[in-house]
Amino acid sequence: MPVDQFLHEFMPPLPSDPKLPKLSNYKGHFNKMPVVKLENDMYKPFIDLIQCAKHDLIPGYKLVNTAHSYDKDMGDGRKIKPDPSMYKASVDTSSKRTQFGELELHFELKPDTYSDPFDDPASAKVDRTTHKFDASPGKRSNARSQLIHYVTEWCSRQHRRFAFTVFVGDPYVRFIRWDRAGAIVSEKFNYREDSRPLIQFLWRFSHRDDVTRGKDPTVRRANPQEVKLAHEHLSEWDPKAERPVVVFEVPGEDGRVREFIAWGSVSRPCSLTGRCTRAYPVYERASGKRYFLNDTWRAYDLAQEAHILRELQAAGVEHVPPFVCGGDLPDAVTMTDLYVPDDDDKAQSGDGGDKPGNSEAPKKHEPLRPKRNAPWRCGSNWRRVTQRFHHRFVVDFIGKHLNQFANSKQLMQVVSDAFKAHQQAYQRCKIIHRDISSNNILIDDTGRGILNDWDLAKHESELAKGRRHERTGTWEFMSCLLLTSHHSIHTIQDDMESFVHIVLYHALRYLPHNQPLRIVYIMDGLFHDQNLLPDGSYLGGEGKKSMFITDAFVGPDLQFSPEPLHGWMRWAFAAVRQWINRVNPAPANHDNALSFGAAHLKGASLPTPPAAATPSTADCVLHDHNAMAAIFDYALSLEWPNDDRPIDALATQASAQAAHPKNSSKRSLASGEVGGDDSERGSKRSKTSLSAPAPRQNAESSRRTSARLQTRRSKTTGSGRV
């Protein structure tokens, strides 16, 4: 974006702006910067040119050299040290110079242009639709990852709708505006030859209110009394690192705003773009009750989860979180998407989100068409830039993770309850969940199951309207047919297969079976099978499919010691195998393949193989929920052991490997294969899409991505859930 347009769009002058301080050379002010070879030598002179005894370009703020001080409140052991950081003047930086929780404006300084993360077209004659703006070689790619790394942490620690970065690659400067849909980057300008754009930006920025600088106006710091209440009622979830107590505003069912106090989160954003979900146990002062709050950025073509939960509750669907209040927040929508063309799929199909005619959506948000002139735009593929609305809601349920089941029978009971919620949602409302995963099945305080996270759910009638590149779910538990892209529309059978994978995953990892020495091999082959294609998309699922068809990885003799579990598993394998053969039968030309050259084989007479029988949909036990629901009930009616408490087989092998490193396998369990299920958890995990980066290679990914997530945590945030 041209610099003048960037300033006009995002930081325009206001009549209330005071006059700039007098400078000896306004246009060439930053030409006083010494030309240096080391980045470290840039910091002090740059800070002095912005703020010194003679002038102050950022009144009310201070610019602090944080390049040698990491944030002590990271909480995960990482030592992030950004370049000069701008804070409000009132922030105490005497003992903590780097504080992402207080950061107002991010700077990144480089002594030359070799680390510029972007590459402007050389001239106006360059075809911008084919120009590669995101420079890739070496330092340039690393610098871009570094920027995203810092801003991801910044926006994770604060409640923001957008944020700004000033990038200096001497003698050039760029401005960047980040939001949950992507980033707008200005053209570079020579700040030595013309310092005015940088001075104007800094001066205007320092005279804007919190909302104009990107802060979320519906979240505030708690007062002392609210802090006391948080410590009394939310100490069970106190954060590992220092975090402020905050108060969320949530739209109430009666039109009035309700306030909820939050302290420690059980899920935080691990990517810069996408859904960026936060989840908190919260306390409401007015009612004196604890609840659970979800805060997320939903894609335009997905219905509000609050509306889905309302509809399920009205239909009497069991084993779902009781809805309290919430919805889309006013005037909280991304802007990056307004500068890209309409998605072709969106234009053809319309959105599947909240719109007139959706009975569950009394309040609509239609996708906004681009309203900004963007002839400067580079590239041609915009399918990952998705408009997002800020969505927040509260439910009357705080659950435990599925891996905290007490014994094998409770595991099956909890999953069975979640299955019944899925069944009732479909039969009564024609809603399909589309993200059946272990993190979305929780245990309530009575030991029963709750199917959570309906954020990707859609009515069956809307699925055919979805984008062609959309594929949703959590990688480890997605159906093999979705992963191999044999069909594009998400069906109830895909979700039913996901329930099978959830039981299998937890049985293999936590319960006794006869394949303990092959656990890593099995888990990798089934749950982490993925291949990167040249177009950046990922395919997988062949391991799962082979398991169902030929007992690959698990072998024909896999035996679980709880007999009801073993019987249920064999039935489920057969049911999924039958459905795979129905949806993806062997091609007809395979039957005649052996006829090639038959007449020329001396003395050979090759019979034509009989055509493989393909079951009809009605003949498949998974054509609806009823058979699997009955098998769950039957299995639970049998005798189960009471003392088979879960033992993490992966953690056990990791400990053994650490004790005997010479005998360890090439693939290190201790370096990422294990660790808790919940490193960045909770209810938000490694969702993926056809075009999205694959999840982390750990036992159960901590990165959740939605249908069109842009960034890969391992490359952008150091964890590298989207």
Secondary structure, 3 states (H helix, E strand, C coil): CCHHHHHHHHCCCCCCCCCCCCCCCCCCHHHHCCCCCCHHHCHHHHHHHHECCCCECCCCEEEECCCCCCCCCCCCCCCCCCCCEEEECCCCCCCCCCCCCCCCEEEEEECCCCCCCCCCCCCCCCCCCCCCCCCCCHHHHHHHHHHHHHHHHHHHHCCECCEEEEEEECCEEEEEEEECCEEEECCCEECCCCCHHHHHHHHHHCCCCCCCCCECCCEEECCHHHHHHHHHHCHHHCCCCCCCCEEEEEECCCCCEEEEEECCCCECCCCCCCCCCEEEEEEECCCCEEEEEEEEEEECCCCCHHHHHHHHHHCCCCCCCCEEEEEEEEEEECCHHHHCCCCHHHHHHCCCCCCCCCCCCCCCCCCCCCCCCCCCCCCCCCCCCCCEEEEEEEECCCCEEHHHCCCHHHHHHHHHHHHHHHHHHHHHHCEECCCCCHHHEEECCCCCEEECCCCCCEEHHHHCCCCCCCCCCEHHHCCHHHHCCCCCCCCHHHHHHHHHHHHHHHHHHHCCECCHHHHHHHHHHHHCCEEECCCCCEEECHHHHHHHHHCCCCCCCCCECCHHHHHHHHHHHHHHHHHHHHHCCCCHHHHCHHHCCHHHCCCCCCCCCCCCCCCCHHHCHHHCCHHHHHHHHHHHHCCCCCCCCCCCHHHHHHHHHHHCHHHCCCCCHHHHHCCCCCCCCCCCCCECCCCCCCCCCCCCCCCCCCCCCCCCHHHHCCCCCC
